[in-house]
C-alpha cells in the first residue's frame, strides 16, 4: 500500500511524508495495546492523508 501510493504521488509530482515504520518490538503474545495496533492506526492515518493529497 505504501509503495503504490508513493508511486502514484510521484507520478503526480506530489511529495508525501514518510509512512510510519513497522514496529520491531512485538513480543508475539497478542498483548492488549500491541505495537501492531498502533502501527495499523498510524498506517491508516497515513493512507487517508495520502489519498487526500492525491485528490488535490
BAZA-113678 format. One record per residue: residue in three letters; x negated, y negated, z negated of N, C-alpha, C, O, CB in turn. Coordinates in nm, 2 decimals, m for minus. Atoms other than C-alpha are relative to their C-alpha. Glycine has a CB too. Layout:
// residues N
- aa,npx,npy,npz,capx,capy,capz,cpx,cpy,cpz,opx,opy,opz,cbpx,cbpy,cbpz
- ALA,X,Y,Z,X,Y,Z,X,Y,Z,X,Y,Z,X,Y,Z
...
// end
This chain:
// residues 56
- aa,npx,npy,npz,capx,capy,capz,cpx,cpy,cpz,opx,opy,opz,cbpx,cbpy,cbpz
- UNK,m0.08,0.12,0.00,0.00,0.00,0.00,m0.09,m0.12,0.00,m0.06,m0.22,0.08,0.09,0.00,m0.12
- UNK,0.08,0.12,0.00,m0.27,m0.25,m0.09,m0.07,m0.02,0.13,m0.07,m0.13,0.18,m0.11,0.02,m0.11
- UNK,0.07,0.01,m0.12,m0.47,m0.18,0.22,0.09,m0.05,0.12,0.06,m0.14,0.19,m0.07,0.13,0.04
- UNK,m0.09,0.03,m0.11,m0.17,m0.20,0.45,0.05,m0.15,m0.01,0.05,m0.22,0.09,0.13,0.09,m0.01
- UNK,m0.04,0.14,0.01,m0.05,m0.54,0.31,m0.12,m0.09,0.02,m0.10,m0.20,0.08,0.05,m0.02,m0.14
- UNK,0.12,0.09,m0.03,m0.41,m0.68,0.32,m0.03,m0.01,0.15,m0.06,m0.11,0.20,m0.12,0.06,m0.07
- UNK,0.02,0.00,m0.14,m0.43,m0.58,0.68,0.10,m0.09,0.07,0.07,m0.17,0.16,0.00,0.14,0.06
- UNK,m0.11,0.09,m0.05,m0.10,m0.75,0.76,m0.03,m0.15,m0.03,m0.02,m0.23,0.06,0.13,0.04,m0.05
- UNK,0.03,0.14,0.03,m0.21,m1.06,0.58,m0.12,m0.05,0.08,m0.12,m0.16,0.13,m0.03,m0.01,m0.15
- UNK,0.12,0.04,m0.07,m0.55,m1.07,0.75,0.04,m0.03,0.15,m0.01,m0.13,0.20,m0.11,0.11,0.00
- UNK,m0.04,0.02,m0.13,m0.38,m1.04,1.09,0.08,m0.13,0.01,0.08,m0.20,0.12,0.09,0.12,0.05
- UNK,m0.07,0.12,0.00,m0.16,m1.33,0.99,m0.08,m0.12,m0.04,m0.03,m0.24,m0.05,0.12,0.01,m0.09
- UNK,0.08,0.11,0.04,m0.45,m1.54,0.87,0.03,m0.04,m0.14,0.00,m0.16,m0.18,0.01,m0.12,0.09
- UNK,m0.03,0.03,0.13,m0.34,m1.52,0.51,m0.09,0.07,m0.10,m0.13,0.19,m0.07,0.15,0.04,m0.04
- UNK,0.09,m0.06,0.10,m0.57,m1.46,0.21,0.08,0.03,m0.12,0.14,m0.05,m0.18,m0.12,m0.09,m0.03
- UNK,m0.07,m0.05,0.13,m0.42,m1.25,m0.07,m0.10,0.01,m0.11,m0.22,0.03,m0.09,0.07,0.13,0.03
- UNK,0.09,m0.02,0.11,m0.56,m1.24,m0.41,m0.03,0.15,m0.01,0.04,0.23,0.05,0.06,m0.05,m0.14
- UNK,0.04,m0.14,0.01,m0.73,m0.91,m0.51,0.11,0.08,m0.07,0.17,0.03,m0.17,m0.14,0.02,m0.07
- UNK,m0.10,m0.08,0.08,m0.49,m0.63,m0.62,m0.06,0.04,m0.13,m0.18,0.04,m0.15,0.04,0.13,0.09
- UNK,0.05,m0.04,0.13,m0.52,m0.50,m0.97,m0.08,0.12,0.01,m0.06,0.21,0.09,0.12,0.02,m0.10
- UNK,0.08,m0.12,m0.01,m0.79,m0.25,m1.03,0.07,0.12,m0.07,0.14,0.10,m0.16,m0.14,m0.02,m0.07
- UNK,m0.05,m0.12,0.06,m0.70,0.11,m1.11,m0.06,0.02,m0.14,m0.18,0.00,m0.16,m0.02,0.13,0.09
- UNK,0.06,m0.02,0.13,m0.74,0.20,m1.48,m0.10,0.11,0.00,m0.09,0.21,0.08,0.12,0.03,m0.10
- UNK,0.11,m0.10,0.01,m1.04,0.40,m1.58,0.00,0.06,m0.14,m0.08,0.14,m0.18,m0.13,m0.06,0.03
- UNK,0.00,m0.04,0.14,m0.94,0.46,m1.95,0.11,0.10,m0.03,0.14,0.12,m0.15,0.00,m0.12,m0.08
- UNK,m0.11,m0.09,0.03,m0.64,0.70,m1.92,m0.05,0.13,m0.06,m0.15,0.19,m0.02,0.08,0.03,0.13
- UNK,0.04,m0.12,0.07,m0.67,0.99,m2.16,0.07,0.13,0.05,0.04,0.24,0.02,0.02,m0.01,m0.15
- UNK,m0.07,m0.12,m0.06,m0.42,1.21,m1.97,0.10,0.06,m0.09,0.15,0.17,m0.06,m0.09,0.10,0.04
- UNK,m0.10,m0.06,0.09,m0.19,1.27,m2.27,0.14,m0.05,0.01,0.22,m0.01,m0.07,m0.05,m0.02,m0.14
- UNK,m0.13,0.05,m0.01,0.11,1.08,m2.15,0.04,m0.09,m0.11,0.16,m0.09,m0.15,0.10,0.11,0.01
- UNK,m0.03,0.09,0.11,0.09,0.81,m2.41,0.11,m0.10,0.03,0.13,m0.13,0.15,m0.12,m0.08,m0.04
- UNK,m0.10,0.10,m0.02,0.38,0.57,m2.46,m0.08,m0.13,0.02,m0.16,m0.17,m0.07,0.10,m0.01,m0.13
- UNK,0.08,0.12,m0.02,0.24,0.25,m2.31,m0.13,0.03,0.07,m0.23,m0.04,0.06,m0.02,m0.08,m0.12
- UNK,0.12,m0.04,m0.07,m0.01,0.43,m2.09,m0.05,m0.11,0.09,0.02,m0.19,0.14,0.04,0.13,0.09
- UNK,0.07,0.10,m0.08,m0.26,0.22,m1.90,0.06,0.00,0.15,0.06,m0.10,0.22,m0.15,0.02,0.00
- UNK,m0.05,m0.01,m0.13,m0.10,0.35,m1.58,0.14,m0.07,0.02,0.17,m0.12,0.12,0.02,0.15,0.04
- UNK,m0.13,0.08,0.00,0.24,0.19,m1.67,m0.03,m0.15,0.02,0.03,m0.21,0.10,0.07,0.02,m0.13
- UNK,0.04,0.14,m0.02,0.07,m0.15,m1.69,m0.06,m0.02,0.14,m0.03,m0.12,0.20,m0.11,m0.04,m0.10
- UNK,0.05,0.01,m0.14,m0.11,m0.08,m1.36,0.11,m0.01,0.10,0.11,m0.09,0.19,m0.10,0.11,0.03
- UNK,m0.11,m0.01,m0.09,0.21,0.01,m1.19,0.08,m0.13,0.00,0.13,m0.18,0.10,0.09,0.11,m0.03
- UNK,m0.07,0.13,0.01,0.38,m0.31,m1.32,m0.08,m0.11,0.07,m0.03,m0.19,0.15,0.02,m0.04,m0.15
- UNK,0.09,0.10,m0.07,0.08,m0.52,m1.20,0.00,0.02,0.15,0.00,m0.08,0.23,m0.14,0.01,m0.06
- UNK,0.00,m0.03,m0.15,0.08,m0.34,m0.86,0.13,m0.05,0.06,0.13,m0.10,0.17,m0.03,0.15,0.02
- UNK,m0.13,0.04,m0.06,0.45,m0.41,m0.81,0.00,m0.16,0.01,0.05,m0.21,0.10,0.11,0.05,m0.09
- UNK,0.00,0.15,0.00,0.40,m0.78,m0.90,m0.09,m0.05,0.12,m0.05,m0.14,0.19,m0.06,m0.06,m0.14
- UNK,0.08,0.04,m0.12,0.11,m0.80,m0.65,0.07,0.02,0.13,0.06,m0.06,0.22,m0.14,0.08,m0.01
- UNK,m0.07,m0.03,m0.13,0.32,m0.64,m0.38,0.10,m0.10,0.03,0.11,m0.15,0.14,0.06,0.14,m0.01
- UNK,m0.11,0.11,m0.01,0.61,m0.88,m0.44,m0.06,m0.13,0.04,m0.01,m0.20,0.13,0.08,m0.01,m0.12
- UNK,0.07,0.12,m0.03,0.37,m1.17,m0.43,m0.05,0.00,0.14,m0.04,m0.10,0.21,m0.11,m0.03,m0.10
- UNK,0.06,m0.01,m0.14,0.20,m1.05,m0.11,0.12,m0.01,0.10,0.10,m0.07,0.20,m0.07,0.13,0.01
- UNK,m0.11,0.01,m0.09,0.54,m1.00,0.06,0.05,m0.14,0.01,0.09,m0.18,0.12,0.11,0.10,m0.04
- UNK,m0.05,0.14,m0.01,0.65,m1.35,m0.03,m0.10,m0.08,0.08,m0.05,m0.17,0.16,0.01,m0.06,m0.14
- UNK,0.10,0.08,m0.08,0.33,m1.49,0.12,0.01,0.04,0.15,0.00,m0.05,0.23,m0.14,0.02,m0.05
- UNK,m0.01,m0.05,m0.14,0.37,m1.28,0.43,0.13,m0.06,0.07,0.13,m0.08,0.19,0.00,0.15,0.01
- UNK,m0.13,0.05,m0.06,0.73,m1.41,0.48,m0.01,m0.15,0.03,0.07,m0.20,0.11,0.12,0.02,m0.10
- UNK,0.03,0.14,m0.04,0.59,m1.76,0.49,0.06,m0.10,m0.08,0.04,m0.22,m0.06,0.05,m0.02,0.13
// end
